[in-house]
Amino acid sequence: MAFELFTRVALRNDFPNHKLRRGDVATIVEHHPVADGEDGYSLEVFNAVGETIAVLVVSESQIEPLMNNEVLHIRVLDEAV
């Protein structure tokens, strides 16, 4: 497992059906190992005040770790792709 449970990660892709964009931050809540393929993860995405706005399942290649030289940014959800 490349990512530990409850780790915050950034999305590598846009997810228009959830109004999420590349770079949005999510929390890993479940790991889905695959024997002969790419592992998956269930993610929970929160708004700025801590309310859940989406839960989605992604492949490992669709997320990336947060880096110490990055800054979080606030955007209005309605402006999503």
N, C-alpha and C positions, 0 to 999 in steps of 0.2 A: 504494500500500500504506500503510494507516494505521498499522500496527504493524511494527516491525523484527523480524527473526528474533532469537530468543533473549532477547526482552524478556519480563519477568514482567508478567502481567496478572491481573486479578480476574475471576471468573465473574459474569455478570449474572443467571444463571439457576441453578436447581437442576438437577442431572443425577442423578436417583435410581438409574438403571441403573449408574452408576459410584460411587454413594454420595457424590456431591459436592454442595456447597451453594453458593448465591449467596455471593460474597465469598471463596471459596477461591482460592488463588493457583496459577497455572499458568504454564508457559514456552512461548512460541511456538517451534515447531520447523519449521514449514513454512507457506508462504503458498499459497493456492489462488485465483488470480485468476479472476474471472468477467466475461466481456465485457459482458453485458447484465443484470447482477444484482449481488447482494451477494457480495463476496469472502468466502472462508472461510479458516480457519486450523486446522492440526493443533496440538494442545496436549499437553504432557506435564506430568503432575501428580506431585509427589514427596511422600513422607511427611516427617516431621520430621528423619529421619536421612539423607535424600537418596536413598532407594530409589524407583524408579518405581512408582506405584500405579495410574495410568491414562494412556491415550493416547486422545484423542478429537478429532473434527473438529467445529468450531463455525462459525457465521456471525459476521461482524464485529460485528453488533449484540448478540451474546451475551457479549462481553468488554468490559472497560474498563481504562484505564490505572490503575496504582497512583499514589496521591497522597502527597505528603510529610507530610500531616497524618493519615495512617492508621497503625495499629499492627497487626502480624501477631498472630494468636491461634492457640493450639493446641487442637484438639478430638480426641476419639476417633472414628475412622472408623466404628465400629459404631453410633454415635449419629446417623448421617446419615439424611436423609429417606427 
